[in-house]
C-alpha cells in the first residue's frame, strides 16, 4: 500500500500566525482570551483551553485581565471599534489576506459601489468582510446562487460593483462565477482574493484524489476550507473520509486500499497530520506482515497448543535473573518465566535493572506449557493496567507525570510513564519548536496528560505545558520581588539587531544595544554572545505588558565618569590627533572622548592651518583647560601644556 501526503496539507500562513501569537503570549506568562475559537480545530482549541485560554463571543464577555486575541478570520469594523473604545489590551491575529479584503471593500464602499462577496455568508470571515462594507452588499455561495442574486436584483447589471471572494472559496466555483460576471456585469471590478495556499491545496488535493483509491481529509468538521477539500476529493475518489484525528481512521477501508492519499485543511496542526500518517503506516505494516506470511504454519501450530489463562493473576518470587528473562516461583510445579519484553516497555532496559532475586512481583499468566513445564508471565501488562488508571487520574487532576523517552517517532516522541506509552507531539515536546528531539532520547521528562482514549489505551502528553507552568511560576516569583535597580546574574538567550535578551531566572528581559556599552557599537555580538553569563540590573519594569528593560553597562565604566575622576581641568596628558579642521584639531583623550585644540592653542607662534604643524595619528602633550559635561565638550591647549613643562623645568 502506497501512502502519499499532500505537500500543501496543513496550517496556512494566516492560521499558523494566529497560533504563534497565542503561544507567544502564553510563553510570556500572559492570560489569553480569544474572540471566538482561534481556529477551526477542536484539538488545538482544547489544548489552548487546557493552558488557560478562554473564549469570548463578544468583547463585553472577554476577561478584562486577559490579552484579547482577534482570530485569523477577522472581525467587523464595529467590533474592532468596540474593543478600542473599551481600552482592552488586544492583539490582532487577522490573516493579512483577509485584511486586504477588508481594505478593498472599505475603499469601494466609500465610492458607493455595490459589494458582491463569494462565500458562506454565515462564516466568520465573510461576516467580518460584510462588517467593513458601508454600501449595499450581497453574498453568493456558488455560481448558481450568483444567478439568483442577479435575477432578484437586476440593477446589478448596470451599477458599479466590487467583487471579492472568501479566501477559502472553491476555485472551480469561482471560475464559473467569473464567467457569468464578466458577461452580465460589465461594470464589475473583480478581485481574485482566494488565498494562493488555498488554491494550491485544492488543486493538489484534486490531483491526489484522482490518483488514489482511498483519500483521507484531516480537519475540523466545522471548518469551511476542510469541507471544501472533502467535497473536491469526494468528486474524484468515492472512498474519501473526513477525519479529525487518527482515532477515526477507517481501518477496514485502509486494509482494502492500495493507494492512500492524505491532505488536511488550513487549520490542521502538523502533529495531527503526522500522527494520522504514522497510524496509517502502522496499519499498512500490519497488512504487510500478514501478506508476507510471518505467521507461518509452525507458529500457528504452536499457538494451537497454548493454553491461555488471560484472567489469571499471581504473585511470584524472583528466583533467578538472566540477561533475557527473570525466573519466578508462583507456587506451582511449572517454572514461571518473565521475558524482558514482558518486564517493561523500555527497549533499552536490562533485566537486572528491573528486578532482583527475592523480589515479590504481581504477574499475569499469558500461557502455560505443560509439556515443557513452564508458565509464560507478564509484569508489563499488570503495570500497564495500574499505570493506565494513574494516567487517566493524572489527566483528571491535571497533575504532572514523569516518564522516560524511549522512542523518537514521526511527529513527536514516545515517553513511558507508569508502564504506559504516552505520545507527545513534536510541537508539545519542547519549549522551542525547532529543538532536536533526538536529544531527549533516554532522558526523563515531565509532562501533563492532555488527552486519553480508553478504547485504545492511547494517551497524549505535553512537556511544553509543564515548562510553561514552571515559567509562569518563576515569572510570578520574579514580579513579586522585582524592583528597579535590582541586580541579577543572567544568561544571554538570543541577540537581535536592537539588543540582547537575557534569562534572569525563568523570565527574559532585554538589554537595549545602547545599554550594552558606553562606546558606540553596531551589533550586540560585539559585547556579548549567546550563552554568556552576565550581570545585569533592572532599569525599568512594566508588569502589565510583561516588559523588563535591563542595564548592563556600569556607571563606573562611563568614560565621562573616568574623565571626571582621572582627568580634571588642569591635567596635562598625552593625546592622539584624530581630526583636523580649519579652526583646530580634535584629539582623543579616552576611547570615544575627544577634545578640541583650537588653532590659537596649538603654538605660541601664529598657525594658519592646523595641518601645517599637526597630522592624524600624531601624539602631543595637551592641558585640559575646560570641560562642559552637559554639552560633552572639552577644551585642550598645547600652548598651556608647553608652558607648564617649561615652568616645571625651571
N, C-alpha and C positions, 0 to 999 in steps of 0.2 A: 504494500500500500504506500503510495506516494503522498506526502503532505506538503502543501505549498502555502506559505503565509504571505499575504499581500504586503508589498513593500510599504505602501502608504497607510497600512492599518494603524489605528490608534489615535492618540491625542493630537489634535491640531494645534497650531501655534497659539490661537486665542485662548483655548481651554487650558492648555499647559501653562500659559502665562497667569491665568486666574488662580490655578492650583499653587503655583510658585509664590504668588502674592500672599495667599493664606498661610502657606507653610513658613514663609519668611517671618510673618507676624507671629506665628506660634513659636518659632525658634527664638524669637526675641523676647518671649515671655508675655506677649500681649494676649488679652482676651479678644476673641473674634466673633463677630455676628455677621452672617451673610444675608443679603436681601433676596430671599428665596434660595433654594438649593444651589450651591455654587456651580454644579454641573449635573447633567442627567445621567448620573451613575450612582445607584444606591449604595454600592460597596464603598466608594470613595467618600460619599456623604456620611455614611455610617462611621467610617474611620475618623473623619474630622469631628463628628459628634462625640466620639469616644475620647478625643483630645480636647474636648470642652467647647467646640464651636457650636454656637446656637444659630437658629434660623428665624428670621422675622419676615412676615409677609408685607409689612409696611414700615416706613421709618419710625412711625409713632410707637410701634411694638418692639423696636430694637432696644437691646440692652445699652443704656446710656454710658456704661463703664467699659464698653467694648469698642473696638475699631470696626466700623461697619464697612463691609466689602460689597461693592456692586458687582454682580456676576457678569460673565462674559457676554450674555445675551443683551445686556444694556437695559436701560430704563427710559420711560417717557421723560420729556423735559420738565414737566411739572413736578415729578417725583424728585428729580435732581435738585430743583429749586427748593423743595420742601426740606431736603437734607441740609442744604446750605443755610436755610433760614433757622433751622433748629441748632445750628453750630455743632453738628455731630462730627466727630473725628472719623473720616471715611477714606477708603481707597477705591479708586475707580478701575475695576478689572475688565471693563467693557472691551471686547475684541476690537482692535484697530480697524478691521474691515467693517465691523458694524458701525463704528464711529464715523467712518467715511460715508456710509449710507445716511446717517443722521444729518451730516453736513449737506449732502446733496438735496435731500427733501426739504431741509430748512431753507436753503437758498432758493429753490424753486417755489416754495410756499410764499416767500416774500414777493415773488413775481406773479402771485395769484395763479400759478399753474395747477392743474389737477394732478394729483399723485396717484399712480397705479402701482400696487405692490404685489408681486408674485410670491405667494407663500401662504402658510396656515395662519389665518387671522387670530387664532387663539394661542399661537405660540408666543412665548415671552419676547423673543427677538422682534417679531412682527408688531407686537403691542408697543414695544419701545420705539420702533420706527414710526408707527402711527402717532405716537405721543410727541413727535418732533414736526408733525405736519400742522400748519396753521390754516392751510387751504383745504378744500374738499379732497377726500381721498377714498379709494376703493381697493379692495383686495380680491385676488383670484387664486384659486388653488391649483388649477391646471388650464390647459388650452380650451377645454370645453367650458369651464367656468368663466373664462375670459369672454367667450362668446355671449354668455348670459349677461355679464356686466355691460357689454357693449349694446346688446339689444334693449336692455332696460334703461340705458342712459345714452340715447342716440346723439346727444350734444357732444359726447366724447370724440366723435368722428372729426369735428371741426375745431374744437378748442385745443389750446396748447396744453400738452401733458408731459409729465415726467414719469418714466417707468423704471422701477428698481426691482431687485429680487432678493428674497431671503438668502443669506449666504449659503444655506444648505439645500436650496431648491433643486429639484430634479432637472438635470441637464437636458434630457430628452424632451421634457415638457416645456422647458424654457425655449428650446429651439422651435417647437411647434407654435408656441405663443408669439415668438418674434415674427414668424412668417405671417401670422394674422395681423399683428400690429402694424407691420410695415405696409401691408396692403390697405388696411382700413383706417389707421390713424396716422396720416401723413405729417401731422404737426407734433408727433410724439418725439420727445428726446429720450433715447433709451440708454440706460447704463447697465452694463453687464457686471453686477455686483456679487455674483456667485463666487465664493472663495475658491482660489486655484486648487487648494488642498482638497476641497470637496469634489470638484470636477475630476481631479486626478484619481481620488479614491473611488468614485463611482465608475469611471472608465475602467480602472484596473479590476474592480470587483466584477464588472460585466464580462470582461475577457476571461478572468479566472473561473467564474461560474460556468461559462460555456465550455471550459476545458476540464471541468470536474464532474464526478458523478455524485458527490456529496459536498455541500457548502455549509460552513459554519459562519454565522454572522454574530459577532460578540458585541454586546452593548445594552444599555438600559432600555427596557421595553417601552418607556415613555419618551425616548429620545427621537426627535424628528429625523435627524440625519441617519440614525441607525435603522429606523423603519423604512426609510427610502432605500438604503442599501439592501435590506431584506427583500423589498419589492423588486429591485433590479435583479438580484441574484436568483430570486424565485422564478422570474420570467425566463431565465436561461438554464436553471437547474432545478428540477422538481424536488429533489431531496435537499432542500435548504432549511436550515434550522436557526432560529433566533434564540441565543442563549445569553445569560448574564454572567455565569461563572462556569467553571469546569464541572461542577456538580450536576449540571444539566446536560452534559454530553450524551447524545443518543448512542449508547453502546452497541445496540443491535444493528443500527444503521451503519455505524462505523465498521462493524465486522463484515458488512457486505461491500463496503466501499474499497475501490482500488486507487482512486484519485480523490483526495480530500483537499478542498481549498478553505483557507481561513482568512477572514477580513474582520475589521472592527470599526465601530463608529468613532466619531471625533471626541467622545467623552469617555473612552475606554482606556484606563491606565495600562502601561506596558506589562505590569506584573500579572494582570488578569490574562492578557493575551499569551504571555509566556507560560502561565500555568495551564491554560487550555491546550497549548501546543505540546507541553510536556505530558499531560494526561492522555492526549490523543496518541502520542508516540508510544506511551506505555501500553495502551490498548492494542496498538499495531504490533508491538513486540509479543504480547500475549498470543495474538493470532499467529504470528510467525513461528513461535515455539511449537504450537500445535501442528502447523503445516509442515515443519521440519521433522516432526515425529520425535520430539525429545522424550515424550512419554512412551518409550519403546515397550515391546512385549514383556521383557524381563521385569521392568519396573511395575507394569500393570499387574503381573503375576504376583510380585511381592506385595503390592498394595492389597490384593485379594486375600492374602494370607494374614494381613494385620488384624489385630483385634483392638478396636478403639474403645476407650472409655473416656469420652470427651467431657463428662461431668466430674470425673474423679479428681479430687484434690487431696494431697497428702503432705505430711511433713517429713522431711528427710534430713539425716545427719550426714554431712560430708565425711567420707572415709578415705578418699584418695583424690588427688588433683594431678592432672596431666596437662601437657600443653594444648590438647584438643578438647578435653572434657573433664567433667567432675563426676566421680562415682559416689553414690549416696546409698545409705541404708534406710529403706522405707518400711521396715518391719515385715518384709515378705521374703520368700525364698529367692525370688529373682533379684538380680543386681540392678540397681537404679542407675541410669546413665543420663547425664545432662550435657549435651554437646555445647561447645562455646556459643554457637548460633542461638541456642535456646537459653543461654545465661544472660545475654544482653543484646541490645540493638546496636551497640557501638562496635563497628567492624575493626577498630584499631585496639580494642581492649584485649587483655590477656586473662586466662582463666584464674591465675594466681592473684590477679588484681581484684577479682570479684568475690571469690570465696576461699576459705582455707579449711583445713581438716578440723572437724569439731563443730563447724557452723551448723545451726539448725535453720533450714530454709523451707518456705512454702513452695509447693510444686504442683503442676498439673500433669496428669497422666495423658500422654499423647498416644501411645500404643504399647501393647505387650507382645512379647515374642516368647511363647512358652518353649518352643524348640531350642532356642538359644539361652533361655533363662534370663532374659533381660526385660527391663521396662524403660521405654523412652519417656523422659520427663522434660518439662519446660518451666523454668523460673521466669522467663521473659514474659509469658502470657499472663501469669499471676501479677507480675509487676505492672504490666501494661493495663490490666483491669483496674488495679488500685490507682495507678498513675492517671488513667483517664478520668476517674472520679475527681482526682485532685486538680486536673487541668480544667475540667468544667467548673469546679468550685472557684478556681483562680479567676476565671472569666467573670463569674457572677460577683465575686468580691472585689474584682479589679486589683488583685494582688500581683506582685512581681514574682515571676518564675525564673529559676536559674537552670540552664542546660548547657550541654557541650555540643559544639558544632561538629557534626560527623561527615557532612557532605556539602559540597558546593554544586548546585544544580542549575539548570536553565531557569532564570527568573528569580533566583534567590539562594537561600541556604536551608539546610535541614539541621535542626538542633534537637537533641534528645533530652527530655526532662521527665523525670519520674517514669522512665521506660517508655515514654510516648514520643513519637516523631512529630515535631512541630515545624511546619513550613513557614519561613519568614521571607516575604518578598524582598527583592533587591532594594526597592525604594524605602523599605522599613527596616533594613538590616543594619544601617549605619547612620551616623549624623549627617554625612555628606553623600550625595547621590553617586558621585564618581569614585567612591572608595573601592579598593581592591578586595573583593570578597574572599579571595584565597588566603588573605592574612588572618581571617577568622577561623580557618580550619583547625580543629582540635582545641580551639580556645573556648573558655567558659564565658557565656554571655547571659545577661539578664534581659528579660522581655515581658511584655504583657500579652495575654491571650485576647485577641480581638474578635475571633470567630471560631466556632466549633460546629461540626456536622456529625451528630451522634451516629447516624446511619452508617457512615463510612469511617467513623473514628478519626476524623480529619480535623486538625487544629491549625489555625493561622496565628502567628505571633508578630509582635512589633518591638524591636530593640529601640527604635527611634522614640517610641512613646515613653520608654523609661529614661532615655537620655534627655528628652525634652522636659520630663518631670524633674529630673535631677537639676537640669539647667534652671528651671523655674524656681526651684527651692533655693539654689545658690543665688539667683537673682533677687529673691525676696530677702535673703540674709544680707546681701550686698546693700540693697536700698535701705534696709533698716539701720545700717551703721555708716553709710556713705556720707561724706561731707567734703566740701571744698577744702583743698589743701592736704587731704589725707594721702599718705604715700603707700604705694603698693609695689610688690615685685611681680612683674608681668612677663608674659611670653608673646612675642610678635607672631600673630597668626597669619596675616596677609598684608600685602603692600598694594597701594594704588598710586596713581599719579599725584593725588592730593594729600596723601598721608599714610599712616600705618595703623592697622587695627591690632589692639593688644588685649589678650585674655588676662584679666586681673582677678581670676578665681571664679571661673564659671560664667562670667559675663564680659562682653567685649566693650572697650572704649576706643576712641580714635585720637591719635596724636596727629594734629594737622602738620603738614610739611613745614609750616612756618614755626612750629613749636619743637621741631627736631634739632635744629641747630641755630646758633646765633649768626652763623655765616649763611649766605645765600646758596641754596642747593637746588639742583634741577629735579632730583628724584629721591624719595626716601631711602632707596638702596645705597645711597652714598654714606648713610649714617648707620642704618640697621638692616638686618636680614631676617627672613622668616626663621623662627626657631630661637632667635636671640632672647636671652633673659635680660630684661632691663628694668630699671627703677623709674616709675612714673608717679605723678601726683595728679589729683583731680583739680581741673581748672574751672569746670562748670558742670552742672547737673540739670537734666530735665526729665524727671521721673515720668511725667505724663506721656512724653514722646519716647521715653526709653533711651535718651541720648546721653552719652558721657563723653565730655571733652577732657582729654588728658594732656598734661605737660611733660616734657622730657628734659628740655634744656634747663639748666640750673642758673639761678640769678648770679651766683658767684663766678660762673663761666662767661657772663656777659662781658664782651671786650670793653664796653664803655665803663663797666664797674672796675675792670682791671686797670683801665686808663686812670680812673679817678683815684684808685688806691696807689698805683705804682708810678704814675706819670703826672704829678700835679704841675700847675703852672710854675714855671721857673726851672723845670727839669731840662738838663742838657742830655741829648741822646743821639744815637746814630740812626739815620733813616735811609730808605732807598727811594730814589726818584722813580715815580710810576707814571707821571703825566706832565706834559709841557703845554702851556698856553701862552698867549701874548702878554697876559698880566701876571704870570707867575708859574710856579712849579708845584705839582702835588707829590707828596712824599708819604710812604707807608710807615706808620709808627708801629701798629699792630696789625695782624691779619684783618683785612676789611675795614680798617680805620685809617683814613688818610687825613693829612693836614695840608694847609696851603702855605707855601713860602712865596709871599708877594714879591714881585720883581724888585721892589725897593728894598727888600730884606735879604737879597741874595749876597750883595757885596757892598763895601764902603764906596767903591767906585760905581759910576753910573753904568747900568746894564740896559742895553736897548732891547734885547730879546733873550729870555731865559736859556734858549737852546744854544746861545753863543758860548755859554760857560757851563751848562749842565747837559747831561744826556740820560736817557732812560736806563735804569739799572745801576746808576752811579750811587755810591754810598757817601753821605755827607753828614756832618755834625750840625744839629739844629738845637735851638732853645724853644721850648713851648712858652709862647707869650700870651696865649689866651685860649679858653675852652668855653664854648656855648653848648651845654649838654642838651638843652631843649631843641636847638636847631641842628645839633650834631655837627658843629663846625669847630675846627682847631686852627689857630694861627701859629705859624712857625717862623723862626728867624735864624738865618745863617750868620748875619752880622752880629747879633747878640751872642751867639754861641762862640764866635771868634773872639769877641771882647772878653767873655767870661774865661776863655782859655788863656788870653794874654794876662788878665788880672791874676789868674792862678799861678802863672809862670813867674810874675813879679814877686 
